[in-house]
């Protein structure tokens, strides 16, 4: 089987300038490049650019897929809607990582499985995953927990992935709605090869998710209750092209995230063992 790599980048909040497009073009003569996208495949050689640097400077989402088992998604969000403190409980070395670059936070999610032999067809995958970015901006922590859960689940495929002490680590805060994932979150779970049994075990401690208000009169009342300075600042951001980010932020304000209730936090070992038992019972 020949080597195969797929690279895709997307700019969401603003298009690249002509000068920026020329800078990106210098990294690849064969890539398909527009003001908002960069796409290229490699069957020999490798991409000469640094995806992390490209995310810091130009793009808001990145997908990297190989036929030797690498699935990687990177997202860039304004730090004012998602900061390192919110992400920190879900980080797992080499699998769920994050850092701040100027006014943005970069989230790097990766799964590696060298035992998989497949010919991936990743065209269109990023489009199905991109909704995760807006969900995170709106305060939805399910994508972070799914990434953490997929990371610990990789221990079942690779016994050298973590030290034995990791078995006693407790899970991060369990977000609401793990039993009712969005289409983008289901696509993320598939990309990171999250085991369905492990997800079902995790969802047992996940409360129901509140429904955001959709009635125009209720929304108008909520907006009217905002401090005038906040309303003006939000309108300025809409005028600057941040309409989707503002919508996500208002959704977060108007739909408080429920807590995980009184359920105790479970250990990594407990989650994996319970999922393994469920698998055995099913035969």
C-alpha positions in Angstrom: 0.0 0.0 0.0 1.5 3.3 -1.1 1.8 6.3 1.3 -1.1 8.7 1.5 -1.6 12.0 3.4 -4.4 14.5 3.2 -4.1 18.1 4.5 -7.0 20.5 4.6 -7.2 24.0 6.3 -10.2 26.3 6.4 -10.4 30.0 7.4 -13.8 30.8 9.0 -13.7 34.1 10.8 -11.9 36.0 8.0 -10.5 35.2 4.6 -6.8 35.3 3.9 -5.4 38.5 2.3 -3.6 38.3 -1.0 -0.2 38.6 0.8 -1.2 35.8 3.1 -2.2 33.6 0.2 1.2 34.2 -1.3 2.9 33.2 1.9 0.9 29.9 2.1 1.5 29.2 -1.6 5.3 29.4 -0.9 4.7 26.3 1.3 3.2 24.2 -1.5 3.2 24.6 -5.2 0.6 21.9 -5.8 -2.0 22.7 -3.2 -5.5 24.0 -4.1 -5.6 27.4 -2.4 -8.4 29.9 -2.1 -9.0 32.8 0.2 -10.6 30.5 2.7 -9.2 27.0 2.0 -6.0 25.0 1.5 -6.2 21.4 0.4 -3.5 19.0 -0.7 -2.7 15.2 -0.9 0.7 13.5 -0.8 1.5 10.1 -2.1 5.2 10.7 -1.8 7.1 13.3 0.1 5.6 15.5 2.9 4.1 18.9 3.5 6.9 21.4 4.2 4.8 23.7 6.3 4.1 23.5 10.1 0.3 22.9 10.7 0.5 24.5 14.2 2.1 27.6 12.8 -0.4 27.8 10.0 -3.2 27.6 12.5 -1.7 30.3 14.6 -1.3 32.7 11.6 -4.0 31.9 9.1 -6.6 29.2 9.6 -9.4 28.2 12.0 -9.7 24.5 11.3 -7.3 21.8 10.1 -7.7 18.1 9.2 -4.8 15.7 8.6 -5.4 12.1 7.7 -3.0 9.4 6.7 -3.3 5.8 5.6 -1.0 4.7 8.5 -3.6 5.5 11.1 -3.2 9.2 11.9 -6.5 11.2 12.3 -5.9 14.8 13.5 -8.2 17.8 13.9 -7.1 21.3 15.0 -9.4 24.1 15.8 -8.7 27.8 16.5 -11.1 29.8 18.6 -11.0 33.3 20.2 -9.6 32.9 23.7 -12.5 35.1 25.0 -15.0 32.2 24.2 -12.7 29.3 25.1 -9.6 29.7 27.2 -6.9 27.3 28.5 -8.6 27.1 32.0 -11.7 25.6 30.5 -9.8 23.1 28.3 -7.2 22.1 30.9 -9.2 19.3 32.7 -9.6 17.5 29.3 -6.0 17.5 28.2 -4.1 14.2 27.5 -0.5 14.4 26.3 -0.1 13.9 22.6 -3.8 13.3 22.1 -5.7 16.3 23.4 -3.5 19.4 23.6 -4.1 23.2 23.6 -2.1 26.4 23.7 -2.7 30.2 23.3 -1.4 32.2 20.4 -2.1 35.9 20.8 -5.9 36.3 21.1 -6.6 32.7 20.1 -6.7 29.2 21.6 -5.5 26.3 19.4 -7.0 22.9 20.2 -5.2 19.9 18.8 -7.0 16.5 18.8 -5.3 13.4 17.5 -5.7 9.6 17.3 -3.0 7.2 16.1 -3.6 3.5 15.3 -0.8 2.0 13.3 -2.6 -1.4 13.2 -5.2 0.1 10.9 -4.7 -0.6 7.2 -7.1 1.4 5.2 -7.4 3.7 2.2 -9.1 6.8 3.7 -11.3 9.1 1.7 -11.3 12.2 3.9 -12.7 14.7 1.4 -15.7 16.2 3.1 -14.8 15.1 6.6 -13.8 18.6 7.8 -17.1 20.0 6.6 -18.9 17.5 8.9 -16.6 18.4 11.8 -16.5 22.1 11.6 -19.7 22.5 13.7 -17.7 21.4 16.7 -15.9 24.8 16.7 -19.2 26.8 17.1 -20.4 24.4 19.8 -17.2 24.9 21.8 -17.6 28.7 21.4 -21.2 28.4 22.7 -19.9 26.7 25.9 -20.7 23.1 24.9 -18.0 20.9 26.6 -19.1 17.7 25.0 -16.4 17.8 22.2 -13.7 18.2 24.9 -15.0 15.2 26.9 -15.3 13.1 23.7 -11.7 13.8 22.8 -10.6 12.9 26.4 -12.7 9.8 26.3 -11.3 8.7 22.9 -7.8 9.3 24.2 -8.1 7.0 27.2 -9.9 4.5 25.0 -6.8 4.2 22.9 -5.2 2.4 25.9 -7.3 -0.7 25.0 -5.6 -0.7 21.6 -2.1 0.2 22.8 -1.1 -1.0 26.2 2.0 1.2 26.2 0.0 4.4 25.6 -0.1 5.3 29.3 1.7 4.3 32.5 -0.2 2.1 34.9 -0.7 4.9 37.3 -3.0 6.6 34.8 -5.6 4.0 35.6 -6.4 5.8 38.8 -6.8 9.2 37.2 -10.4 10.7 37.6 -12.4 11.8 34.6 -12.9 15.5 34.0 -16.3 17.2 34.5 -19.0 15.3 32.6 -21.0 17.6 30.3 -24.7 17.3 29.8 -26.1 15.5 26.7 -23.6 12.8 26.0 -26.5 10.5 25.1 -27.7 13.0 22.4 -24.7 14.1 20.4 -24.9 16.5 17.5 -24.0 15.4 14.0 -20.7 17.2 14.3 -19.9 15.6 17.7 -20.8 12.1 16.3 -18.3 12.8 13.4 -15.7 13.8 15.9 -16.2 10.6 17.9 -15.8 8.6 14.7 -12.7 10.6 13.6 -11.0 9.9 17.0 -12.2 6.2 17.0 -14.2 6.5 20.2 -15.6 3.1 21.2 -19.4 3.1 21.4 -19.4 1.0 24.6 -17.1 3.4 26.3 -19.3 6.3 25.2 -22.4 4.6 26.6 -20.7 4.1 29.9 -19.6 7.7 30.1 -23.1 8.9 29.1 -24.6 7.1 32.2 -23.5 10.0 34.4 -24.4 12.8 31.9 -27.6 14.8 32.7 -30.0 15.9 30.1 -29.1 19.0 28.1 -31.1 22.2 28.4 -32.9 23.4 25.2 -31.9 26.9 24.0 -34.8 29.4 23.7 -36.0 29.8 20.1 -39.2 31.8 20.6 -38.5 35.3 19.1 -40.3 37.1 22.0 -38.3 35.3 24.6 -35.1 36.0 22.8 -36.0 39.7 22.5 -36.6 39.8 26.2 -33.3 38.2 26.9 -31.4 40.6 24.6 -33.2 43.6 26.2 -32.0 42.4 29.6 -28.4 42.6 28.5 -26.4 45.6 29.7 -26.4 48.3 27.0 -22.6 48.2 26.8 -22.7 44.5 26.2 -25.3 44.9 23.4 -23.3 47.6 21.7 -20.1 45.5 21.9 -21.9 42.5 20.4 -23.3 44.5 17.5 -19.8 45.9 16.8 -18.5 42.4 16.6 -21.3 41.4 14.2 -20.4 44.3 12.0 -16.8 43.1 12.0 -17.8 39.7 10.6 -18.1 37.8 13.9 -21.8 37.0 13.5 -21.5 33.3 14.1 -19.2 33.8 17.2 -21.7 36.3 18.6 -24.6 33.9 18.0 -22.7 31.1 19.8 -21.8 33.4 22.7 -25.5 34.5 23.1 -26.6 30.9 23.0 -24.2 30.1 25.8 -25.5 33.0 27.9 -29.1 32.1 27.4 -28.7 28.4 27.9 -26.7 27.7 31.1 -24.8 24.4 31.1 -26.2 22.1 33.7 -23.8 20.4 36.1 -23.1 16.7 36.3 -25.3 16.3 39.4 -24.3 14.3 42.3 -22.7 11.5 40.3 -19.1 10.8 41.6 -16.2 11.2 39.2 -15.1 7.8 37.8 -11.5 6.6 37.3 -10.0 5.8 33.9 -9.8 2.2 35.0 -13.4 2.1 36.1 -14.7 3.5 32.8 -12.6 1.1 30.7 -13.4 -2.0 32.8 -17.2 -1.2 32.7 -17.0 -0.8 28.9 -15.1 -4.1 28.5 -17.7 -5.9 30.6 -20.5 -4.5 28.5 -18.7 -5.8 25.4 -18.3 -9.2 26.9 -22.0 -9.4 27.8 -23.0 -8.6 24.3 -20.8 -11.5 23.1 
